[in-house]
Amino acid sequence: MRFAVTRNRAALALGLAGLLAAGTTTVVAVTGPESSQAATQSAAGTVSATRKITCNDTPGSNPFYDKPSASKIYDGAFSNSASLKPYLDKYIPQGIGTWWNWSGSKNLLLVGMYHKGQNSIIVGIDPATNKAVGSVQIAESHAGGITTAHGWAFVQGSTSGIRKYKLSTLAAAMKKGGVPYVKATGSERKVYGASFLTSYGDSLWAGKFNDKGRDKMYEYKIKPDGTLVTTRGPWEIPMKTQGLLVTKTHYIYSTSLGRDKLSNLYVVRRGTADLDKAKLKCFRAPSMSEGLTEFGGRAYLVFESGSYAYRNDPKTKNVIYNLHKAPLSSLTKLV
């Protein structure tokens, strides 16, 4: 990926604040396979890309998933995990989260799935056995993000809304058998964007998918009653962000768009809101990656490519039915 910046260095030295004040526009031209950093900055637009960010695409020799290889880095870090195949004839996976101690000392991975025009579902998978233990219906949603904290499950509702569900109610329904319907508590919390969301400690992060340029996310403090209070942000996020995993030291983004294109994983050192100033590593992942979560020192990644909507299309580059997992340390050590 190569950038040709149309403004001179003196103008760039004015900084973002100066450009915004002047109402000027910065145009960044991109060549090469990685276009996720292309952006146009206007007075109300997204932050412009000003540096070269290369996503490693050196292929591996023998991928463990449907070929072709996305990158040697991906193939060396990730491996197969639980299969979502029983649900993929009807639903498209999107968000994934972790529910610690959902039943005694047992834990769950929660996968949100949708089918346009129908109720969405949340599937609970035991990471110790890779078996589904139950599923529930929720009101129709893209389910692009799901996470749990402080007795609540938070799920994307509308494009810019977050719903909350009592974990006690969700647990009872998950154990009931069948696919019972669970109603959200109260009205959804309107936010800047809820295309993806995750939590770490007592905070939730949510942001907006943007296929035209970089966008942003915000941090919200989670109160005991499930109220979300905006605390910090925005942070600049990569173009086409579909999922996020937060650790004490890193943000890990899953980005994708298009069945015929590889995805990217960005491992970004926390500490700055500007991607141009952040320490980061980007590498290719299989096509159509979606949400990310962490459990047991591993990162789990979900794909939509194995669903009924995409798997039979010859344009779909990698057809994947399973979750993929990687030791979290194998990712965070990259930067």
Secondary structure, DSSP 8 states (H G I E B T S, - for coil): -EEEE-S-HHHHTTHHHHHHHHT--EEEEEESS--TT--EE-TTS-----S---EE----SS-SSSSS---HHHHHH-EEEEE-GGGTTT-EEEEEEEEEEEETTEEEEEEEEE-TTS-EEEEEEETTTTEEEEEEEESS-----EEEETTEEEEE-STTEEEEEEHHHHHHHHHHSS--B---SSS-EE-S--SEEEEETTEEEEE---SSS-EEEEEEEE-TTS-EEEEEEEEEE-TTEEEEEE-SSEEEEEE---TTS-EEEEEEESS-S-TTTS-EEEEEE-SSEEEEEEETTEEEEEESTTSTTTTT-TT-S----EEEEEEHHHHHTT-
